[in-house]
Amino acid sequence: MKLISICPSNTELLAYLGLIDQLVAVDDFSDWPASIAKLPRLGPDLSIDMDKLASYEPDLVLASLSVPGMEKNIEELKKRGIPHIILDPQSLGDIAEDLLTVGQACGIEEHALHIQMEYLTFIGDMKKRATTVSVTPSLYWEWWPKPIFTPGSINWLTEISAIAGGLNEFRDVELASVQTDWDDVLKRAPDYILLAWVGVRSDKVKKEVVLKRPGWPELAAVKKNHLAKMEEELYCRPSPRLLEGALKLGKMIHPEIYADLKLPDWVTNA
């Protein structure tokens, strides 16, 4: 099959299913795995060049509603009659279902079932270990610095926090993304401050921005050096790579519990 992915999370999902060699083009922001570096680019995920996309005569295009604004691309795919599937993962469970959905659409259902089983088994293992932690730290995730946005309860980072033995500080807000302010976070006094700014590489994230906020240098999390830059690509994209992020987080906050846990082979070999 000739496949096209028009957002990074879909490209990564294809990698985990072993379908990267069937990709003929991707969006500009897809950056993993390294083997896609030479693939033709179709523009930013919200401004896909549909004429160029159509010229490849794809058998299937993977679109996603998890990216706000992707609707116009989907409408254009429909108008042109281009075969496509629409994913909209908002949770770890949704991603598990997407592995099977894409596998079925690409004729590799049995293999996809195997990958899905290993994916869910790994999550189950992390959940089991999380029940053994003696102290469950609160985690403040920062998705954007100004204005401040942080994930709420309806978000995969709440799940990631939990299976890594932590608690999302804003799990009490029933939203996917919460706009808050410096004072609110200061009052909550989280045990960890985790910076994962959407669309920003971790080497471009500046801790100094956070430390300039009134009162923040006095937070226990800062004094204990529990202020960390987290890779955007491991925490802000709804793809199976979230497992890699979850394990990294677990080893950070509970090394004694997660140190010996290894990612499934299909993750490390993708």
N, C-alpha and C positions, 0 to 999 in steps of 0.2 A: 504493500500500500504506500501511496504518497501522502505523508502526513504533514500538517502545518499546525504549529502552536502559536497563539497570539498573546500569551502572557507567561511569565516565568514559572509560575506554579504548575501550569500544565506541562511545560517542557520538562520540569523536574519529575513529574509523575510518569511521563513517558520513559524517562531514564530508568526509573525503578522497575518499570515493566520490561526493560530490555528492548525498547522500540526506537531508540535514538537513531539507529542507522536508517530508519524509514522516514526521518524528517527531511523535508526538502527546503524549508524556510521557517524562520522564527521572527518574533518581534525584536525590537532593538534592545529591550531590557533583559531578555533571557541570557544568563551568563554562566549557567552550569548545566551539565558537566563541561569540562574543558574541550571535549571533542566537538562541541557545536560551534566553536570559534569561527570556523570558515564558512558556516552556512549563510546563505543570502538573508538579508535583513529587510523587514517589511515596514519599518517605522516604529514609533513608540506605541505601546499597547493601546492607547486611547486614540491614536491617529494612524491606524493601519492603512497602508496603500492598497486598496482593494483591487485596483487594476493589476497591480504587480502580483498580488496574491492569486487572483484568478488566472493569471498567465501560467502558473505552475500546474493548473488543472488537478488540484488535490483530490484524493479520494475521500479525505476527511480533514476537517479543520476543528481544532479544539479551542473553544471560546470559554470564557468564565465570567460569571456575574459577581464573583468575589472582588473584582476590580470595579469600583464605582466609575460609571461613565462608559462601560464596555457595551452598553445597550445599542449604541449607534452602529458598532461593528456587526453586532448580531442581526440588526435590521437589514444591513447591507448584504450580509450572507444570505439571508432569507430572500431578499429581492432578486439576487442573482442566481438563486437556486443552487448554491454551493453546499455540498454535503457537510454537515457540521453537527457537533454535539455541544451542549452548554452545561458546564459544571458550575456549581455554586457552593463550594465547601466552606462551612463556618465552624466545623468541629473536627476532632480526630475521627469520629465515627463517619462523618461525611466523606472524609478522605478515603477511608476504608471502602466505602461504597463506590467512590469514583474509580478506585483501582479496578474493581470488577466491571464497572460500566464501560470503561475504556478498553479493558481487556476483551470484553464481549464484542464491542464494536470493531475491534481489530483482529478478531478471530483467534485469540489466544486465551480463551476463558479458563481452561484448566491451569495454565501457568499463572494467570491473574489470581485465581483462587488460592494458589500456593503462596503467592506474595502477600495476599490479603491476610492469610492465616498467620504468617510470620510477623506481619505488621501488628496484628491484634495481640499475638502472643507476647511480643516485646512490650506493648503497652501494659498488658496484664502483669508482666513481671515487674515493671516499674511501679505499678499501683500497689502490688503486694509489698514491695520494699518500703514504699511510702508509709504504710501502716505501722512500720517498726520504728519510725523516728521518735526520739524522745522530746524534741523541741521542734515545733513547726513555725519557722520564721515567716513574717509578712514581707511580701515583695511588691515594691512599687515599680511598675513598668512604665517607662516614658516613651510614647510613640512620636511625640512632637513637642518641641521645647517652648514655642511661643506662637499662639496660645498653647497651653499644656493640654495634650490629649493622652489618655491612658486607657487600656482595655478594661471593659466592665465584665459582668458575669457571663454575658452571651458571647464568649470569645474563646478561641483555642488557647490563648495564653493563660486563662484561668485553669484549663485542663492541664496544660504543661506545668504550671506552678504546682498543682496538686500531685501529679504523678512523680514530681521531683522532690516531694516532701515539703512543699511550701504552700503559702496562701496568697493569692492575688489580693493586694490591699483594697482594691476597688470591686471585689466580688459582690459587694452589697448593692451595687448599682446595676439594674437590669437593662443594660445596653451593651452593644458590641464595642462602642468607643465612647469614652466619656471626656467631655471638656471640663477641666477643673482649674485650680489656680494654685499658686505657690503656697499660700497660707493653709489651704486645705491639706495639702501633702505634709506640710510642716506639723500641723496638729496631729495628723495620723501617726507620725514618727515611725515609718516603716523600718524593718530590720535591714532590708537591702534596697538599694536604688539601682535599677537596671535600665540602662539607656539603649533603646533599639529604635532609632529614628527611621521612620518609613522612607525608603528610597535613598537613604544616606549610608554610604559605606562606613564601617566602624572606624576606619582610620580618619574619617572626616568629622566624627562626633567629638565635640569638645566638652570635656568635664568642666572646664572653666566657666562655661555658660551656666551650669547648675550651681557652682560654688559662689557665683555672684549674687544669688538670690538671698534676700534678707533672712537671716536665721539658719539657712541651710548648712553652713559650715559647722554649726553646733549640733547637728543631728548625730545621733549615735552611729547611724549607718556610715556617715562620712568619717567620723573619728575612728571607727573600727576598720576603715578601708573596705567597706561593703558597698562602695560605689563602683559599678562596673559598666564598661561598654560591651554590649552584646551584639553579635553579628546580625544585621538586619535580615540577611538571607536565611538565617536559621530560625527566626522567630516571627517574622512579619509576613511570610508567604504561606498560604494554606496548602502545603505539599508534604509528601512523606519525609522531607528533610527536617520537619519539626521533631521527629524522633531523635535526630542528631542533636538538635538544640536542647531537647528535654534531658538527654543523658548528660550533656555538658553542664546544664544547670544543676542536675542532681549531684554530679561530682564536685561542683563548686560549693554547694551549701551543706551537703552531707557526704563528704568523701569516704567516710567509714562505711557507708551503706551501699554506695553505687560504684565504688572504685573498680570492682572486679567485673562489672557488667559490660558486655560487649554488644555492639550493634550487630544486627543480622548481616550475614555475608552479602546479601543482595543490596544492602545499603552501601557498604564499603566498596563494593565492586561496581556500583552504578557509574 
